[in-house]
């Protein structure tokens, strides 16, 4: 998906959504320190008992599932030029 479609979807197709350009400019302002801090905060709560060759493994993945079109399903139905249903899964 394009950044523009991700932004529109995240903000429920609001007219007040930021542009892709504004998002990229803001993202460039993030410092590496911010990501290190978030990672350390998350990983400090993980168990230290089990490791793989001395390493603790941390993974995250996501996927979109295309569903049969059902315009009455407000949770998964998206209206662009055409209606479609989509479910996003994170693991």
N, C-alpha and C positions, 0 to 999 in steps of 0.2 A: 504494500500500500504506500501511497505517497504521504509525505508529511502533512500536506494539506487535508487529505481525506482523514488521516488519523486525528488531526485537530478538530475537524468538523464533527467527527463521530464522538470524540471525547466530550465535547461541549454541546452535544445533542443538537447539532446543526443550528446553533444560535447565530443570530446576525452579528453579535458582538465578539465573535471569536477572533483571536489574534491571527495575523497573516503568517505564512510560512517563513517569510523573510524576517519578521520580528522574532519569531521563535528561534531561528538560527542565530540571530544576533545576540539574543539573551543567553542561549546555550553556550556561546563562545566565552561569555563572561564567567562561567563556572570554573572554579579553580580545582586542580587535582586534589587539593586538601579536602574539599567537600566529599569527593568520592571515597577517599581514604577513610574519612571519619565515619561515613555511612557503613562502609564495609567492616570496619573495626567494631562498630556498635552492633551490627547484626551478628558477626562471627564470635563476639565475646560471649554470647548467650548459647552457643552451640556446645554440645557435649564434647569432652575431650577423650572419652573412653575409646571409641573405635576410630581407627585410622586405616588408610590404605598406603602401605609402604612409608608410614610416618607422616602422611599428609591427611588432613581433614578435608573431605570433599564437600563442595557446595555447588549446587547446580540449580538452574532455573530455565524453564522453557515454556513457550506458549504456542498455541496453534488456533486457527480459526476453522470452525466446522460450518460448511454450507448446509443449511436446513431446507426442507421443502417450503415453498412460499406459503405463508399464512399471515395475511395482513391484520388479522385479529390478535396476533401475538405481539403485544406492544413491547415486550422485553427484548425480543430478538429481531423484530422487523425494522428495516431501515428503508427510508424513501429517498432515493436520489432521483434519477430520471425514471427509474423503474423500482419496484419494490422487491426486496430480497430479505431473507432471514439468515442470520449469522450468529453463531455462538462462539465466544472467545474463551479458551481454557488456558489456565496457567498451572504449571506443576512445579 
